[in-house]
């Protein structure tokens, strides 16, 4: 039980991140900041789960726009982003969040483009297929050559009277 209680206490302490100085209860900055924090978690999760370039064709999948925050909170976008006393700070904060999300997206795409480790196999699949087909051709050639040598050797080992009767000599 103590373990579960400790887990609940840790989760509760981690729930509320420390809010910046410009966030206040007296205006919409608190709601806007909280909403951006929630969106940041969602967008980070999206970036974590998607690794194709085509997953990021539209910015709304991994970026947060001020107009989206304003419409979700029922605030005028201009007052949220430009005219309020907290607007410059909020704008700067939103830009930093979007920069983090873009960096995470780019890192995820770069990681996905690099081929994953195949252990001790150093060649690509195409190279291995090509080498395999060349080796199969070589085996067929060697088998044919070996058969010819065996037949020649067998004829050489035949006694002279048998060779004369077969008309080989």
TORPA-4810 file (N, C-alpha, C, O; in nm, 3 decimals):
<nodes>
NODE_1_0.083_-0.121_0.000_0.000_0.000_0.000_0.087_0.126_0.000_0.055_0.225_-0.065_X
NODE_2_0.197_0.119_0.075_0.285_0.236_0.079_0.338_0.271_-0.060_0.351_0.387_-0.096_X
NODE_3_0.366_0.166_-0.136_0.415_0.188_-0.272_0.313_0.266_-0.355_0.348_0.361_-0.424_X
NODE_4_0.186_0.225_-0.348_0.081_0.292_-0.423_0.060_0.435_-0.374_0.038_0.526_-0.454_X
NODE_5_0.066_0.454_-0.244_0.052_0.590_-0.190_0.165_0.679_-0.239_0.142_0.795_-0.275_X
NODE_6_0.287_0.626_-0.240_0.400_0.704_-0.289_0.385_0.738_-0.437_0.419_0.848_-0.480_X
NODE_7_0.335_0.643_-0.514_0.314_0.669_-0.656_0.210_0.779_-0.678_0.228_0.864_-0.766_X
NODE_8_0.104_0.777_-0.600_0.000_0.879_-0.612_0.056_1.015_-0.573_0.029_1.115_-0.640_X
NODE_9_0.134_1.021_-0.467_0.194_1.147_-0.423_0.292_1.200_-0.528_0.295_1.321_-0.554_X
NODE_10_0.372_1.111_-0.588_0.465_1.154_-0.692_0.390_1.206_-0.814_0.429_1.306_-0.873_X
NODE_11_0.284_1.137_-0.851_0.205_1.180_-0.967_0.140_1.316_-0.939_0.132_1.400_-1.029_X
NODE_12_0.094_1.337_-0.817_0.032_1.464_-0.782_0.135_1.576_-0.784_0.105_1.687_-0.827_X
NODE_13_0.255_1.547_-0.739_0.358_1.651_-0.739_0.406_1.682_-0.881_0.448_1.794_-0.909_X
NODE_14_0.398_1.584_-0.968_0.439_1.607_-1.106_0.328_1.668_-1.191_0.355_1.713_-1.302_X
NODE_15_0.207_1.670_-1.143_0.093_1.718_-1.219_0.107_1.865_-1.256_0.084_1.902_-1.371_X
NODE_16_0.142_1.947_-1.162_0.147_2.090_-1.188_0.288_2.136_-1.214_0.370_2.142_-1.122_X
NODE_17_0.318_2.168_-1.340_0.450_2.225_-1.368_0.455_2.369_-1.316_0.352_2.435_-1.300_X
NODE_18_0.572_2.415_-1.290_0.587_2.550_-1.236_0.550_2.650_-1.345_0.603_2.645_-1.456_X
NODE_19_0.461_2.740_-1.312_0.416_2.835_-1.414_0.506_2.958_-1.419_0.562_2.999_-1.318_X
NODE_20_0.518_3.016_-1.538_0.605_3.133_-1.555_0.554_3.256_-1.481_0.441_3.257_-1.432_X
NODE_21_0.638_3.359_-1.473_0.604_3.482_-1.401_0.491_3.559_-1.466_0.413_3.625_-1.397_X
NODE_22_0.481_3.553_-1.597_0.382_3.633_-1.668_0.242_3.574_-1.659_0.145_3.641_-1.697_X
NODE_23_0.227_3.452_-1.608_0.095_3.388_-1.596_0.028_3.438_-1.470_0.088_3.441_-1.363_X
NODE_24_-0.100_3.479_-1.485_-0.173_3.536_-1.373_-0.315_3.479_-1.369_-0.371_3.442_-1.472_X
NODE_25_-0.372_3.473_-1.247_-0.511_3.429_-1.231_-0.610_3.538_-1.272_-0.727_3.509_-1.298_X
NODE_26_-0.563_3.662_-1.277_-0.653_3.776_-1.303_-0.692_3.790_-1.449_-0.788_3.860_-1.481_X
NODE_27_-0.618_3.725_-1.539_-0.652_3.738_-1.681_-0.651_3.599_-1.747_-0.641_3.497_-1.678_X
NODE_28_-0.662_3.597_-1.877_-0.672_3.470_-1.950_-0.538_3.401_-1.969_-0.532_3.294_-2.030_X
NODE_29_-0.431_3.460_-1.918_-0.300_3.401_-1.940_-0.286_3.263_-1.875_-0.220_3.175_-1.929_X
NODE_30_-0.349_3.244_-1.759_-0.342_3.115_-1.692_-0.410_3.007_-1.776_-0.354_2.899_-1.797_X
NODE_31_-0.530_3.036_-1.822_-0.603_2.938_-1.904_-0.527_2.909_-2.033_-0.517_2.794_-2.076_X
NODE_32_-0.474_3.014_-2.094_-0.401_2.997_-2.220_-0.275_2.913_-2.197_-0.245_2.824_-2.276_X
NODE_33_-0.204_2.941_-2.092_-0.081_2.867_-2.061_-0.113_2.720_-2.033_-0.045_2.630_-2.083_X
NODE_34_-0.218_2.695_-1.953_-0.257_2.558_-1.923_-0.299_2.482_-2.049_-0.263_2.366_-2.069_X
NODE_35_-0.375_2.551_-2.135_-0.421_2.487_-2.257_-0.302_2.454_-2.349_-0.299_2.348_-2.411_X
NODE_36_-0.205_2.544_-2.356_-0.086_2.518_-2.438_-0.007_2.402_-2.380_0.048_2.322_-2.455_X
NODE_37_0.000_2.392_-2.249_0.070_2.278_-2.187_0.003_2.146_-2.223_0.071_2.047_-2.252_X
NODE_38_-0.132_2.144_-2.221_-0.204_2.023_-2.260_-0.180_1.989_-2.407_-0.153_1.874_-2.441_X
NODE_39_-0.189_2.091_-2.492_-0.164_2.069_-2.634_-0.021_2.024_-2.660_0.005_1.942_-2.748_X
NODE_40_0.071_2.077_-2.583_0.212_2.040_-2.598_0.229_1.890_-2.571_0.302_1.822_-2.643_X
NODE_41_0.161_1.840_-2.467_0.168_1.696_-2.438_0.109_1.614_-2.552_0.165_1.512_-2.591_X
NODE_42_-0.005_1.658_-2.605_-0.070_1.587_-2.715_0.018_1.585_-2.840_0.037_1.481_-2.903_X
NODE_43_0.072_1.701_-2.873_0.155_1.711_-2.994_0.285_1.633_-2.976_0.333_1.572_-3.072_X
NODE_44_0.342_1.633_-2.858_0.462_1.554_-2.832_0.434_1.406_-2.847_0.516_1.331_-2.901_X
NODE_45_0.320_1.365_-2.800_0.280_1.225_-2.813_0.261_1.189_-2.960_0.298_1.080_-3.003_X
NODE_46_0.202_1.281_-3.037_0.185_1.258_-3.180_0.321_1.241_-3.247_0.340_1.149_-3.327_X
NODE_47_0.415_1.328_-3.214_0.548_1.321_-3.273_0.617_1.190_-3.232_0.688_1.129_-3.313_X
NODE_48_0.596_1.148_-3.110_0.659_1.026_-3.061_0.607_0.903_-3.135_0.680_0.807_-3.157_X
NODE_49_0.480_0.906_-3.174_0.417_0.789_-3.236_0.423_0.787_-3.388_0.392_0.684_-3.449_X
NODE_50_0.462_0.896_-3.452_0.464_0.902_-3.598_0.606_0.927_-3.647_0.676_1.014_-3.596_X
NODE_51_0.647_0.851_-3.748_0.785_0.862_-3.796_0.796_0.884_-3.947_0.907_0.897_-3.998_X
NODE_52_0.687_0.889_-4.017_0.692_0.912_-4.162_0.686_1.060_-4.192_0.625_1.138_-4.118_X
NODE_53_0.749_1.099_-4.301_0.746_1.240_-4.344_0.602_1.280_-4.378_0.562_1.394_-4.354_X
NODE_54_0.527_1.188_-4.435_0.390_1.219_-4.475_0.297_1.241_-4.356_0.188_1.297_-4.373_X
NODE_55_0.337_1.199_-4.238_0.256_1.224_-4.118_0.258_1.371_-4.078_0.173_1.416_-4.000_X
NODE_56_0.354_1.446_-4.131_0.371_1.585_-4.091_0.347_1.683_-4.207_0.405_1.792_-4.209_X
NODE_57_0.262_1.645_-4.302_0.236_1.733_-4.416_0.167_1.861_-4.372_0.193_1.968_-4.429_X
NODE_58_0.080_1.854_-4.275_0.014_1.974_-4.224_0.073_2.009_-4.088_0.100_1.921_-4.006_X
NODE_59_0.093_2.139_-4.065_0.156_2.182_-3.940_0.066_2.162_-3.819_0.115_2.152_-3.706_X
NODE_60_-0.064_2.156_-3.839_-0.153_2.146_-3.724_-0.136_2.014_-3.649_-0.181_2.002_-3.535_X
NODE_61_-0.071_1.916_-3.713_-0.049_1.789_-3.644_0.060_1.796_-3.539_0.062_1.717_-3.445_X
NODE_62_0.152_1.892_-3.554_0.263_1.900_-3.458_0.292_2.042_-3.409_0.384_2.059_-3.329_X
NODE_63_0.219_2.141_-3.452_0.239_2.279_-3.409_0.113_2.332_-3.340_0.003_2.282_-3.361_X
NODE_64_0.132_2.435_-3.258_0.021_2.498_-3.187_0.008_2.640_-3.239_0.104_2.717_-3.237_X
NODE_65_-0.110_2.675_-3.285_-0.134_2.811_-3.336_-0.207_2.892_-3.230_-0.290_2.840_-3.155_X
NODE_66_-0.175_3.020_-3.226_-0.241_3.109_-3.131_-0.390_3.118_-3.154_-0.466_3.132_-3.059_X
NODE_67_-0.432_3.110_-3.279_-0.575_3.117_-3.309_-0.649_2.995_-3.257_-0.764_3.005_-3.215_X
NODE_68_-0.583_2.878_-3.258_-0.645_2.758_-3.202_-0.664_2.771_-3.051_-0.768_2.732_-2.997_X
NODE_69_-0.565_2.827_-2.984_-0.574_2.848_-2.839_-0.686_2.947_-2.809_-0.767_2.924_-2.718_X
NODE_70_-0.691_3.056_-2.885_-0.792_3.159_-2.862_-0.932_3.105_-2.885_-1.022_3.131_-2.805_X
NODE_71_-0.952_3.032_-2.993_-1.087_2.980_-3.020_-1.128_2.875_-2.918_-1.246_2.868_-2.882_X
NODE_72_-1.034_2.794_-2.870_-1.068_2.693_-2.770_-1.106_2.757_-2.637_-1.189_2.704_-2.563_X
NODE_73_-1.045_2.871_-2.605_-1.074_2.938_-2.479_-1.183_3.044_-2.491_-1.227_3.101_-2.391_X
NODE_74_-1.228_3.071_-2.613_-1.331_3.172_-2.633_-1.279_3.314_-2.616_-1.352_3.402_-2.570_X
NODE_75_-1.154_3.336_-2.653_-1.089_3.467_-2.641_-1.062_3.519_-2.782_-1.042_3.441_-2.875_X
NODE_76_-1.062_3.648_-2.796_-1.026_3.708_-2.923_-0.877_3.683_-2.949_-0.794_3.703_-2.860_X
NODE_77_-0.843_3.639_-3.068_-0.705_3.606_-3.100_-0.613_3.727_-3.090_-0.500_3.716_-3.043_X
NODE_78_-0.662_3.841_-3.133_-0.580_3.963_-3.129_-0.545_4.001_-2.985_-0.432_4.040_-2.956_X
NODE_79_-0.642_3.990_-2.894_-0.612_4.026_-2.755_-0.518_3.923_-2.692_-0.434_3.959_-2.609_X
NODE_80_-0.530_3.798_-2.730_-0.442_3.696_-2.674_-0.299_3.711_-2.725_-0.204_3.697_-2.648_X
NODE_81_-0.285_3.739_-2.851_-0.152_3.739_-2.913_-0.087_3.877_-2.923_0.035_3.886_-2.934_X
NODE_82_-0.166_3.986_-2.919_-0.107_4.117_-2.948_-0.133_4.227_-2.845_-0.040_4.298_-2.807_X
NODE_83_-0.256_4.242_-2.801_-0.290_4.364_-2.727_-0.283_4.353_-2.575_-0.277_4.456_-2.507_X
NODE_84_-0.284_4.235_-2.519_-0.283_4.221_-2.373_-0.143_4.243_-2.318_-0.043_4.241_-2.390_X
NODE_85_-0.138_4.265_-2.186_-0.009_4.290_-2.122_0.080_4.165_-2.124_0.203_4.176_-2.125_X
NODE_86_0.020_4.048_-2.125_0.097_3.923_-2.126_0.125_3.872_-2.267_0.195_3.772_-2.283_X
NODE_87_0.072_3.938_-2.368_0.082_3.890_-2.506_0.226_3.867_-2.554_0.252_3.763_-2.613_X
NODE_88_0.318_3.960_-2.532_0.456_3.933_-2.580_0.517_3.809_-2.515_0.587_3.730_-2.580_X
NODE_89_0.490_3.792_-2.386_0.544_3.676_-2.315_0.479_3.547_-2.366_0.547_3.446_-2.387_X
NODE_90_0.347_3.553_-2.385_0.276_3.435_-2.434_0.323_3.399_-2.574_0.342_3.282_-2.606_X
NODE_91_0.340_3.500_-2.657_0.385_3.477_-2.794_0.525_3.412_-2.794_0.550_3.318_-2.869_X
NODE_92_0.613_3.463_-2.710_0.748_3.409_-2.698_0.743_3.264_-2.649_0.815_3.177_-2.699_X
NODE_93_0.657_3.239_-2.550_0.640_3.104_-2.496_0.587_3.009_-2.603_0.637_2.897_-2.616_X
NODE_94_0.487_3.052_-2.678_0.429_2.970_-2.783_0.532_2.940_-2.892_0.538_2.828_-2.943_X
NODE_95_0.614_3.039_-2.927_0.720_3.017_-3.025_0.822_2.914_-2.975_0.869_2.830_-3.052_X
NODE_96_0.855_2.921_-2.847_0.952_2.825_-2.793_0.894_2.683_-2.791_0.964_2.586_-2.818_X
NODE_97_0.766_2.672_-2.758_0.700_2.540_-2.758_0.699_2.484_-2.900_0.729_2.367_-2.921_X
NODE_98_0.664_2.568_-2.998_0.661_2.523_-3.137_0.800_2.486_-3.186_0.816_2.392_-3.265_X
NODE_99_0.902_2.558_-3.140_1.039_2.525_-3.179_1.079_2.389_-3.122_1.145_2.310_-3.190_X
NODE_100_1.040_2.361_-2.998_1.068_2.231_-2.937_1.000_2.119_-3.015_1.060_2.016_-3.044_X
NODE_101_0.872_2.142_-3.050_0.797_2.040_-3.124_0.857_2.017_-3.263_0.863_1.904_-3.310_X
NODE_102_0.900_2.125_-3.328_0.963_2.111_-3.461_1.094_2.035_-3.450_1.123_1.949_-3.534_X
NODE_103_1.172_2.065_-3.348_1.300_1.995_-3.329_1.276_1.846_-3.303_1.348_1.761_-3.354_X
NODE_104_1.174_1.816_-3.223_1.142_1.676_-3.195_1.096_1.605_-3.322_1.132_1.489_-3.346_X
NODE_105_1.018_1.675_-3.403_0.971_1.617_-3.530_1.089_1.588_-3.622_1.099_1.479_-3.678_X
NODE_106_1.179_1.684_-3.637_1.296_1.666_-3.725_1.384_1.551_-3.676_1.433_1.472_-3.755_X
NODE_107_1.403_1.543_-3.545_1.484_1.436_-3.489_1.419_1.300_-3.515_1.488_1.202_-3.547_X
NODE_108_1.289_1.294_-3.502_1.217_1.169_-3.524_1.227_1.126_-3.670_1.247_1.008_-3.699_X
NODE_109_1.214_1.222_-3.762_1.223_1.190_-3.905_1.364_1.145_-3.940_1.381_1.049_-4.014_X
NODE_110_1.466_1.214_-3.888_1.604_1.174_-3.914_1.633_1.034_-3.861_1.700_0.954_-3.927_X
NODE_111_1.582_1.005_-3.744_1.603_0.874_-3.685_1.534_0.766_-3.768_1.586_0.656_-3.783_X
NODE_112_1.417_0.798_-3.822_1.344_0.701_-3.902_1.411_0.678_-4.037_1.402_0.569_-4.093_X
NODE_113_1.479_0.778_-4.090_1.546_0.763_-4.219_1.670_0.676_-4.210_1.704_0.606_-4.306_X
NODE_114_1.736_0.678_-4.097_1.856_0.595_-4.081_1.813_0.449_-4.071_1.717_0.416_-4.002_X
NODE_115_1.884_0.363_-4.141_1.846_0.221_-4.132_1.875_0.167_-3.993_1.975_0.202_-3.931_X
NODE_116_1.788_0.084_-3.947_1.806_0.028_-3.814_1.918_-0.075_-3.818_1.949_-0.131_-3.923_X
NODE_117_1.977_-0.100_-3.705_2.089_-0.192_-3.696_2.041_-0.334_-3.725_1.935_-0.376_-3.679_X
NODE_118_2.121_-0.406_-3.802_2.087_-0.545_-3.834_2.190_-0.638_-3.773_2.213_-0.748_-3.824_X
NODE_119_2.252_-0.595_-3.665_2.350_-0.680_-3.598_2.478_-0.689_-3.676_2.535_-0.587_-3.716_X
NODE_120_2.525_-0.810_-3.699_2.652_-0.830_-3.768_2.638_-0.822_-3.920_2.738_-0.827_-3.990_X
NODE_121_2.516_-0.809_-3.970_2.495_-0.799_-4.115_2.530_-0.657_-4.158_2.465_-0.561_-4.116_X
NODE_122_2.632_-0.645_-4.241_2.680_-0.513_-4.280_2.623_-0.467_-4.413_2.621_-0.348_-4.442_X
NODE_123_2.577_-0.561_-4.495_2.529_-0.526_-4.629_2.379_-0.505_-4.630_2.306_-0.553_-4.543_X
NODE_124_2.335_-0.432_-4.730_2.191_-0.410_-4.744_2.128_-0.534_-4.806_2.197_-0.624_-4.853_X
NODE_125_1.998_-0.538_-4.805_1.927_-0.654_-4.858_1.953_-0.670_-5.007_1.972_-0.782_-5.055_X
NODE_126_1.955_-0.559_-5.082_1.980_-0.567_-5.226_2.117_-0.626_-5.256_2.131_-0.710_-5.345_X
NODE_127_2.218_-0.583_-5.180_2.352_-0.637_-5.201_2.357_-0.786_-5.169_2.422_-0.862_-5.240_X
NODE_128_2.288_-0.828_-5.065_2.286_-0.970_-5.029_2.215_-1.053_-5.134_2.259_-1.164_-5.164_X
NODE_129_2.106_-1.003_-5.191_2.033_-1.075_-5.295_2.121_-1.090_-5.418_2.126_-1.197_-5.478_X
NODE_130_2.190_-0.983_-5.457_2.278_-0.986_-5.573_2.391_-1.088_-5.552_2.420_-1.169_-5.640_X
NODE_131_2.454_-1.084_-5.436_2.563_-1.177_-5.406_2.512_-1.321_-5.404_2.582_-1.412_-5.450_X
NODE_132_2.394_-1.341_-5.353_2.336_-1.475_-5.348_2.314_-1.530_-5.488_2.345_-1.646_-5.515_X
NODE_133_2.259_-1.449_-5.579_2.235_-1.497_-5.715_2.367_-1.526_-5.787_2.375_-1.623_-5.862_X
NODE_134_2.469_-1.443_-5.766_2.599_-1.468_-5.827_2.660_-1.598_-5.775_2.717_-1.676_-5.851_X
NODE_135_2.647_-1.621_-5.646_2.701_-1.744_-5.588_2.627_-1.868_-5.640_2.689_-1.972_-5.662_X
NODE_136_2.498_-1.858_-5.659_2.423_-1.971_-5.714_2.469_-2.003_-5.856_2.483_-2.120_-5.892_X
NODE_137_2.493_-1.898_-5.937_2.544_-1.921_-6.073_2.680_-1.989_-6.069_2.706_-2.081_-6.146_X
NODE_138_2.765_-1.945_-5.980_2.899_-2.002_-5.968_2.892_-2.147_-5.925_2.969_-2.230_-5.973_X
NODE_139_2.801_-2.180_-5.833_2.785_-2.319_-5.788_2.743_-2.407_-5.904_2.794_-2.518_-5.920_X
NODE_140_2.649_-2.359_-5.987_2.604_-2.436_-6.104_2.721_-2.460_-6.199_2.739_-2.571_-6.250_X
NODE_141_2.803_-2.356_-6.224_2.920_-2.370_-6.311_3.017_-2.473_-6.255_3.067_-2.559_-6.328_X
NODE_142_3.044_-2.465_-6.126_3.139_-2.558_-6.064_3.086_-2.701_-6.065_3.163_-2.796_-6.084_X
NODE_143_2.957_-2.717_-6.046_2.900_-2.852_-6.051_2.913_-2.910_-6.191_2.947_-3.027_-6.207_X
NODE_144_2.887_-2.827_-6.294_2.902_-2.874_-6.431_3.047_-2.909_-6.461_3.075_-3.011_-6.523_X
NODE_145_3.139_-2.827_-6.416_3.282_-2.851_-6.438_3.324_-2.980_-6.367_3.399_-3.060_-6.423_X
NODE_146_3.278_-2.998_-6.247_3.315_-3.116_-6.169_3.260_-3.241_-6.236_3.328_-3.344_-6.238_X
NODE_147_3.141_-3.236_-6.290_3.081_-3.350_-6.359_3.163_-3.387_-6.482_3.188_-3.504_-6.507_X
NODE_148_3.206_-3.287_-6.557_3.288_-3.311_-6.676_3.420_-3.377_-6.637_3.463_-3.471_-6.704_X
NODE_149_3.482_-3.331_-6.531_3.608_-3.390_-6.486_3.588_-3.535_-6.442_3.670_-3.621_-6.472_X
NODE_150_3.477_-3.562_-6.371_3.450_-3.698_-6.325_3.430_-3.793_-6.442_3.480_-3.906_-6.440_X
NODE_151_3.358_-3.749_-6.543_3.334_-3.833_-6.661_3.466_-3.860_-6.732_3.493_-3.974_-6.770_X
NODE_152_3.548_-3.759_-6.750_3.679_-3.774_-6.815_3.766_-3.872_-6.734_3.833_-3.958_-6.791_X
NODE_153_3.765_-3.857_-6.603_3.844_-3.945_-6.517_3.795_-4.090_-6.527_3.875_-4.184_-6.534_X
NODE_154_3.662_-4.106_-6.529_3.606_-4.241_-6.541_3.647_-4.305_-6.673_3.682_-4.423_-6.675_X
NODE_155_3.643_-4.230_-6.783_3.684_-4.284_-6.912_3.833_-4.318_-6.912_3.875_-4.417_-6.973_X
NODE_156_3.913_-4.236_-6.844_4.056_-4.263_-6.838_4.085_-4.390_-6.759_4.185_-4.457_-6.787_X
NODE_157_4.005_-4.425_-6.664_4.028_-4.542_-6.579_3.979_-4.673_-6.642_4.011_-4.781_-6.594_X
NODE_158_3.902_-4.662_-6.751_3.852_-4.784_-6.815_3.970_-4.862_-6.876_4.065_-4.803_-6.928_X
NODE_159_3.962_-4.993_-6.869_4.067_-5.073_-6.932_4.062_-5.059_-7.086_3.958_-5.026_-7.142_X
NODE_160_4.173_-5.084_-7.151_4.187_-5.064_-7.295_4.089_-5.148_-7.377_4.033_-5.097_-7.473_X
NODE_161_4.065_-5.278_-7.341_3.969_-5.355_-7.422_3.828_-5.297_-7.415_3.755_-5.302_-7.515_X
NODE_162_3.787_-5.243_-7.299_3.653_-5.184_-7.285_3.645_-5.056_-7.368_3.542_-5.029_-7.430_X
NODE_163_3.751_-4.978_-7.369_3.753_-4.855_-7.447_3.738_-4.886_-7.595_3.668_-4.815_-7.667_X
NODE_164_3.805_-4.995_-7.642_3.797_-5.033_-7.784_3.655_-5.076_-7.820_3.604_-5.040_-7.926_X
NODE_165_3.592_-5.153_-7.731_3.456_-5.199_-7.760_3.357_-5.082_-7.762_3.262_-5.082_-7.839_X
NODE_166_3.381_-4.981_-7.676_3.294_-4.863_-7.673_3.327_-4.766_-7.786_3.246_-4.680_-7.819_X
NODE_167_3.441_-4.778_-7.844_3.482_-4.693_-7.955_3.531_-4.557_-7.907_3.521_-4.458_-7.978_X
NODE_168_3.585_-4.554_-7.788_3.633_-4.428_-7.730_3.776_-4.402_-7.772_3.814_-4.286_-7.788_X
NODE_169_3.853_-4.498_-7.788_3.996_-4.484_-7.811_4.029_-4.425_-7.940_4.146_-4.408_-7.973_X
</nodes>
